Amino acid sequence: MDLRFEDRVALVTGGSRGIGRATALLLAREGARVAVTYRSRAEDAAAVVAEAGDQAMAVPLDLADAASIRAAVDAVLARWGRVDLLVGNALATVGLTLWPPTPFEEQPAAEFFRANLDGPYAVAQAVVPAMRVQGFGRIVLISGTSGADGLPFGAALSTAKAALHGLTRTLAKELGPVGVLVNAVLPGTTLTEHIAALLPAEARATRERASPIRRLLGPEEVAPMIAFLGSPANTGVTGELVRVSGGL
Ligand SMILES: NC(=O)c1ccc[n+]([C@@H]2O[C@H](COP(=O)([O-])OP(=O)(O)OC[C@H]3O[C@@H](n4cnc5c(N)ncnc54)[C@H](OP(=O)(O)O)[C@@H]3O)[C@@H](O)[C@H]2O)c1
């Protein structure tokens, strides 16, 4: 299937690692120009750009810093003059304590929300003006199954992800008339480098046993759904929360 990314411009926040990286590389292979953002590990973003080819760029962006969000979008517009796709993928793990389990009442959330509620909201606000002018856009927000199902000991994460569902459904309704389709992808536990390092062996085995496919997903299994929903080939799907979870 031709996703029709030729001459299209994609911005993938957190594109330097994990699911964002797999998505950025897939988009580049499909012919898109791709900007990948990173917060601190510039070398990871540079490696993605090197692999993606001369149609890619790396831009710093910190979800907790509104000025850096504006600057990143400006850099993309300055280089390529448009932004067709936003993949809102970055997650700031600041203050997040999933393992070992910490009771709800001991989990701080203010800093986490500042980055992971305000951040994706601001990134979307920064790209929509260009999409309105273009009369075309795609936004794919990366949530997680925790946002739909809840996650014991992960209240801040599941709350922030659930908020993305409200944003997805609202923007789909508000921006559909101007040619912008907005969806969320909800990955289940996905073996990124970060998760592999964080997830204790026992928790991993429990998840694998519970999964209908008896294993965790890899980032390259999540990326194709993001690419399709974010592509010009998607003309009819908007406002959806799409699970990519191996059935869990
Ligand atoms: N992996 C899973 O099991 C899973 C499950 C459900 C949902 N998800 C969602 O999928 C998305 C990607 O997850 P992942 O596991 O692929 O992530 P990851 O491998 O940990 O990569 C995180 C990315 O976000 C960037 N980042 C970190 N803090 C940031 C900040 N404050 N501002 C802007 N960017 C920041 C990182 O850049 P630096 O490296 O430079 O810091 C990196 O590019 C997230 O939204 C996550 O919630 C993942």
The ligand as an ORCA input file, in Angstrom:
! r2SCAN-3c Opt
* xyz 0 1
  N       7.308      1.278     25.565
  C       6.144      0.951     26.097
  O       5.959     -0.114     26.703
  C       4.972      1.878     25.929
  C       3.688      1.421     26.291
  C       2.607      2.270     26.146
  C       2.800      3.542     25.666
  N       4.042      3.964     25.330
  C       4.204      5.327     24.862
  O       4.949      5.359     23.669
  C       5.703      6.572     23.630
  C       7.161      6.246     23.372
  O       7.615      5.392     24.420
  P       9.039      4.665     24.307
  O       9.019      3.573     25.299
  O       9.318      4.381     22.890
  O      10.004      5.843     24.835
  P      11.590      5.892     25.015
  O      12.243      4.776     24.279
  O      11.842      6.015     26.478
  O      11.954      7.275     24.289
  C      11.496      8.465     24.855
  C      11.750      9.601     23.897
  O      11.204     10.790     24.464
  C      12.248     11.757     24.632
  N      12.010     12.509     25.870
  C      12.244     12.118     27.144
  N      11.905     13.100     27.994
  C      11.458     14.139     27.240
  C      10.993     15.446     27.522
  N      10.928     15.924     28.766
  N      10.637     16.231     26.481
  C      10.701     15.796     25.200
  N      11.158     14.569     24.863
  C      11.533     13.756     25.876
  C      13.533     10.966     24.682
  O      14.634     11.802     24.294
  P      16.062     11.669     25.110
  O      16.477     10.239     24.948
  O      16.960     12.642     24.431
  O      15.769     12.009     26.548
  C      13.224      9.875     23.655
  O      13.374     10.365     22.345
  C       5.459      7.288     24.966
  O       4.467      8.259     24.812
  C       4.990      6.161     25.852
  O       4.166      6.609     26.922
  C       5.145      3.157     25.454
*
